[in-house]
Amino acid sequence: MATYQNMALHWSYSTCDSKAVAPEAAAAGMFGCRCIGFDNAPGVIMAQIGEHNIEYPAETGGQCQAWDDGRNPECQGDKPPAWCKQKWCFVDPCSCNLEVSPKVSDYLGKEATYQGKQVYYSYATCGEKDSYSSNEKVREAKEAIEDTCTSTAVGFSFGKEECPCIGFSDVEGDTVVKINKTKVKYPADLGGSCAPWDDDLHPSCSSDEDDAPEWCKSEWCYVDPRKCNLKVLPKMAPADTSYQPKAMYQELPLYYSYSTCRSEDTWAANVTDVGIQGCRCIGFAGSPGTTKVAVDGKELDYPAEVGGQCKAWDSGRHPKCAGKDPPDWCLKEWCFVDPCSCNAEAPPKISNYLGSATFQGRQVYYSYAACEETDSYSTKEKVEASKAAIAKTCAEKDYREPKADFNYNQSQYKKEWHNEWREGDYPEWDGVDDDEVPDDNEDSDFDDDDDDDF
């Protein structure tokens, strides 16, 4: 599966100013007030409603749904209140800028928290009018939000501030996970805070302590990869080893981190190296196929994922790396980087490998330093030329091409492409001719420059 900086690929019409023909309210809530919680999480929670403990799905509040319909005792009569059919979800009150404030929820218990804060719900983020909350509850919520959001510090048990844990804590119920085809019950708040979740629960961790793997007692939690700025990037477990392969957070698959809990990840197998903190690789690691690379005026086949992660991409491919005594740079790892987002001591250099290709309107650059290698490939002249080019390139504020001014019909994307990252296939849209779909395999025009630089 192709990834970008260890994240599954996602697409957007909105960033290109394209508008949906039939827009729908986002299942994950409105912009500026997204739902929290894990949609499609397996298992159950015990919702506290009055004097009753009612079984609700473990995914409750993870996206906009009429969660109370058929579950809340008041919603089981012949004439249920209007709010029974209304959609709502849990939200972070300190990251919700809607006109209608979210309200405090007791469903998960009075001890339940999200990043150390009380749990809140919102109908407004799901495009609904709140007919459930009393005026008194609205007033109390506004006061509570002001007090709650005065301090933005994240508690020690909820990860580092630059990569906080997501999910709920202190929730009653179970999360049922599959481990080697065996169903294992974990707590309902699995991954919501830093804890050694696997200790005494994972089959490998329930044996004699002397034989148990080191990771059994290591703390970890789920995190939002978009809001994680750590040296060690969060990871997404492969589907065959993921505890909750179908669960999603704000329409993203679940990512976990040991690093934010000040632990070392000894559980995962080899993980893609996408550069150092402050100078990450760009490009799509794991992308299938080949691409044409310009070397000495010739076009050579390199993997389509070239430069998307730290690898010795030239070994066995570059003509100078095919002899008995190849230069030492043939075995050195490098990747493509964004020169304006790279603070490595050794500056990146301009690459000609991809011809006239650009990244966000800029020339493509490569870096050995991002992969913690010494650059023995680039000449001093190239280094100086790159420094000057970077200074000029990164001083330009608007380097991108104008955005597209047309509409896409994305009305069918939700069912057919919503899980594209998982399936890896394109949808078959009714009413779309084959010649309307751009050919991703069209050859690009490359410079026939004799320069064999990247």
Protein Blocks (a to p, Z undefined) as FASTA:
>chain_A
ZZeehiacdddfklnopacfbdcddfkbpehiacedjehiacdddddehjbccdddfkgo
kaccdfkgokamklmmmbdcfklmpccddddfklccbfbdcdddfklopkbceehiacdd
dfklnopacfkbcfklmmmmmmmmmmmmmpmcdcfklopfklccedjehiacdddddeeh
iacdddfkgokaccdfkgokamklmmcfklpcfklmpccddddfklcccfbdcddddfkl
gfblmbceehiacdddfklnopacfkbccdddebjehiacedjehiacdddddeehiacd
ddfkgokaccdfkgokamklmmmbdcfklmpccddddfklccbfbacdddfklomaceeh
iacdddfklnopacfkbcfklmmmmmmmmmmmmmpmblcccdddbdddfklmmmmmmmmm
mnopacddehiafklpccfkbccdddfbfbfbZZ
